[in-house]
Amino acid sequence: MLRKWHSIIPNSPMLSIYLWIIFCFLPFFFIFRKSSYIEISIGITFLMLYFIFYRFSMNSKSGLVYMWISFEMVINIVMTILYGYVYLSIFTAFFIGNIRRPVGFYIMYGLHIGFTVISTGAGFFVELHLFLSQLPFVVLTILAVVLLPLTIYSKNKRENLEGQLETANERIAELIVFEERQRIARDLHDTLGQKLSMIGLKSDLATRLIERDPQQALVEIKDIRQTASIALKEVRELVSDMRTAKFEDELMRISQILKAAEMEFVFEGDKNALQVPPLVENVLSMCLKEAVNNVVKHSGATKCEIAFHQNFKEVYLVVRDNGQGITKKQAWKTGNGLKGMRERLEFINGSFKIESVDGTTLSVTIPVAITHQSVKENLKNI
């Protein structure tokens, strides 16, 4: 229960030594007042037993500690009634204050106060003159028996709570770092995935064109270089946490990658009608990027349709292809892309669903009415 059994006051080792000197020598003054050698021997024996029980209680890490404390209380009663020495109860009170379990503490605390008060009252009947001569010290001892355990118990409890708080803060810091790593992983996946896919597709196209149409192959190679430059720029902006994907810019990139994949691109809606906070626009753009990446990589489609619409209630984004289709179970096995999309949309109270009828249709819905409020609330929770 304590780091060292002899450490009465952990931060003041010298004061602990002085208290132990008093503990070791003061009882003998009361014991040697007796004229009978038998009474003196009994007193010394009880004093040694108290020392042994105190040592055992300090080293005990099981329920036996309550047995040792009970033995100490019995010796306190004997020494108080027979020899008028009430001060051992202070040491017992000190140890009770270090009991960590609330039930055990309050039981031992109540018993110790009761036994101390009863034995002290009995001592006044046995040796009235002796107790009256030390009445101020007896009163201080009883006050110490009442206040000392509560003070130590409260102090230990506060230190324990502070330790738990520190541990919780460390855990929160670890979770923040982990979440930030997850966010960076999602951003890198969303940012680089599309560009690398475009580079791969254009490289294949340039390879096919290099013999039959060298001029067009050169154009594709220049586009590859431009795409690589854009990817490098976006990574730099991502690292500096300055990137905000624009929906209009993303549509332009989408048209390029679909052209490189030799897919027909159809867009429905007014891209200039989008009226949402920058964070929501960024999430919407990332979702569009991930959806088109999946169409190019997995669908085997020849046509991709993108529909966008916003009213006073919700923002709708639909990405539809005429490919081989994909089940919801297969969708969740595609990796971090759809998982990252879900996490981003949940952050702004949005959602998406996947349907597979004559191809694959991914529908994204974001509520407009609560967008501003939900973003603020979620940012506060980070």
N, C-alpha and C positions, 0 to 999 in steps of 0.2 A: 504493500500500500504506500510505503514511503521509499525513497531511493536508499536511504540509510536509516537503520533503526535508531541510531544514536543522534540523529539530526532532528532536534526538537524545533529549531527555527532554521530552515534550510538556508536562508540568505545571511544568517549570522552565526557562523560556526563557533566563535568565541563565546557568544551569549549562551549557546547550547551547552558548552562545557561548564559554564558557571552554574547553570540550572542543574546539571547532573551532579556537580559537586555538592550543591545544596541538597539534592535528592539523596545522595549517598551518606552525608554526615549529619544533617539535621535530625533525622529520625532517631539517631542514637541518643540525642539529648533527652527525648521523651522516654526512650526505652530504659536508659540507665537511671531514670528517676525511681524505678521500682527497686525495692530492697531485696526481693526474692530472685535467686539465681534462675529459678524455673521460669519466672515471668520474663526475665531478661533473655533467656535462651529462646523462649517462644517468640518474643518480639523480633529477635535477630533472624530466626527461622522464617517467620512470615515476611520479613523484609527481603530476604534472599529469594523466597518463592515469588514475591511480587516482581523482583528483577527478572527472574527466569520467565515468568508468564508474559511479562512485557516484551521481552526479547522474542519469545515464540509468536506472540501476536503480531509483532512487526514483520516477521518473516513468513507469516502464514498467508497462503494464497487461495484458501478454500474456506468452507463454512466453519472450520475449526476455530477461526478467528473469534467467533462469537463465544465459544467455550472459554478461550483464554481471557477475554474481556470479563466474562462472568466470574472467573476465578479472581481477577483483579478487584472486582467490586466486593467480593466476599472479604478479601484481605483489607480493603478500604474500611469496611464496616468494623472488622476486628480491631484494626489499629486505631480507629476513631474512638470506639467505646472503651477498649482496655487501656490504651496509652494516650488518648487525647490528641493523636496526630491525624489531622484531617487533610493534610496537604497532598497525600498520595492521589487523592481524587482529581487533582489538577492534571496530573500526568495521564490518568485514565480519560479525562475529558478531552485532552489534546488528541489522544489516539482515536477516540470515537469520532471526532470531527473529520478524520481522514477516511472514514468509511464512505465508499462511493455509492453503494446501493441505498436508495432512499428508505425502503422499508426497514432494512437492517439498522440504518442510522437512527431513525426516529424511535425504534424500539429500544435500542441501547441507550440512546440519549434520555428518553423518558425514565427508564429504569435507573440510570445512574443518578439523575436528579433526585428521584424518589428515595433511593437508598442513602444518598448523601445527606439529605434533609432529615430523614428518620434517624440515622446513626448520629448525626450532630445533635439532634434533640435529645436522644438517649444519653449522649455524653454529658449534657448539662445536668442530668439527674445523677449520673455516676460520679463526676468530679466537677461540681459547679464552679469552684474557685479557679481551677485550671482553665476552664473554658471562658470564664469571665475575664481572666487576665489576658487572653489572646482574642477577645471578642472581635476587634476590628479586622484582624487577619482571618478569622473564621467567616465573617461576613463577606470579605473579599474573595475568599475561596469558594463560597457558595455562588457568588456572582460569576466567578470564573467558570464554575461548573455549568452554569446556565448559558453564559454568553460565548465562551471559548469554542465549544463544538459548533455552534451555529455560524460563528465567524469563519472558522476554518472550512466548514462544509460549503458555505457560500463562496468563499474564495476559490476552493478547488473546482466547484461547479462552474464558476465564471471562467476560470482558466481552461476548463474542458470545452466550454462553449466557444471560447476564443480559438482554441485549437481546431475544433470542428469547422468554424467559420473560415479559418485560414486554409484548411484542407479543401473546403468547398470552393473558395476563391481560386485555388490552384487548379481544381477540376474544371471550373468554369473557363479559366484561361486556356486549359488544354482543349476544351470543346470548341472555344472560339478559334483557336489555331486550326483544329481539325476541320471546322466548318469553312474557314477561309481557304484551306487547301482544297476542299471539295468544290468551293465556288470557282477557284482558279482552274481546277481540272475541267469543270463544266464549260467555263469560258474558253479555255484552250481548245477543247473538243469542238465547241460550236464555231469558234473563229477559224481554227486551222483546218478542221475537217472539210469544210466546203471548198476552201482554197486548194487544198491538196488534191481533192477529188477533181476539181476543175483542171489543175495542172496535169493530173494523170490522163484525163479524157482528152485534153488538147494535145498532149504528147502522143497519144495513140493516133489521134486524127492527123497530126503533122507527119507521123511515120507513114500513114497510108497515102498522104498527099505528096510526099517528097518526090516521088517519081512521076506521077501523072499531072501534078499541078504544083511545081516548085514555088511559084509566087504565092499561092495560097498557104502553102506550108510555112513559108517565111512569115506570113501574117500571123499564123497560129503560134509560131515560136515567139514572136514579139508579144503576143497576148499572154503567153506563159510567163515571160519575163515581167510583164506588167502585173500579172496576178501575184507572182512571188513578191514583188515590191509592196503591193497592197497588204499581203499577209504579214510581211515583216513590219510594216507600219502599224497594223492592228495589234500585233503582239507587243510592240513597244508601248502603245497606248494602254493595252491591258495591264502591263506591268506597272505603269504609272497610275493605274486606276482612273484613267481619264476618258475611257472609251464609252460612248453612248451610240448604239446602233440606231440609225434612222431607218424608218420603214420604207421610205421612198428610195433611199440608197440601196437597201437590201433587195428591193424589187428589181433594180437595175442589175445587180449582181446575179440574181436568180435567172433573169433572162439570158445572161451570158453563159451560165453553166448549163442551162437547158439547151441552148443553141449548140454548145460544145458537145453535149450528149446526143445531139441530133434528135431532140424531142420537140414536138410542137408545144408552144407556150400560149395559153389563153388566160387573160386577166379580166375579171369582172369587178367593177366598183370604182369609187373615186378615191385614189390614194391621197389626195389633198384634203379629204374630209376628216382625216383622223385628228381628233381633239382629245388627247390624253396626256398625263404627265410624262416627262422624259423616261422615268423608270419603267412605266407600263409600255411605252413605245419600244424601249430596249428589249423587254421581255417578248413582246409580240414579234419583233424582228428576229430574235434568236429562235423562237418557235418556228417561224417561217423558214429560216435557214436550215434547221434540223429536219423539218418535214421534207424539204426539197432534196436534201442530202440523201435521205432514206429512199425517196423516189428514184433518184439516179442510181443508187447503189444496189437496191434490192428488188425493185418492181419489174424491171424489164419492159417498161411501158414505152409507148411512142408519143404519148400526149400527156401533158400536165396542165390542169386548170386550177387557177387560184382565184378565189372570190373573197372580197372584203366588203363589210358593211358595218356601219355604226348608227345606232339610234339613241334615243335618250335613256335607254335602259342598259344596253349591252353592246359590246364590240364582238363581231363575228369574223372569224378567219377560217376558210375552208380550203384545203389542199386535196385535190382529187386527181387520180391517174387511172389509166386504162390497162394497168399491168396485170400481173398474175394474182394479185390480192394477198392479204396477210391476215391471219387470225389475231385476236387480242393476245392469246397466249404466246404466239410467235413474236408479237410486237415487243413484249416485255423482255424477250431474250436477245434483243438486238444490241444490248449494251447500255452505255451510260447516256446515250442521246435522249431517248424518251424519258428516262428517269430524271435527267436534268431538266427536261421540259416540264415535267410534272411538278418538280420542286420549285421552279421559277413561277409557274402559274399559281401554285398554292400560296406563294408569298403575297400575291396580289388578289387572292380569293378567286382566281380563275380556274378553269378546268378544260379538259379536252377528252374526246372520245374517238375511237377508231372503228370504222365499218368497212367490211369487205364484200362489196356487191359490184360485179363487173369492174374489178380493180379495187383500189383502196381509197377511202375517204377519211381524212383527219379533220375534225372540227374543233376549233378553239373558241371558247366563250369567256369573255371577261366582263363582269358587271361594271357599268360606268357609274351608277349612282353611288356606289360605296368605294370606288377606286381610290379617291384621294384619302378618305378616312382610313381605309384598310392599310394603305401604304404607310401612313403615319404611325398607326398602331403597331404594325410589324417592325418598322424601323426602331421604335422604342423598345421592342422586345429583344433586339439583338444585343 
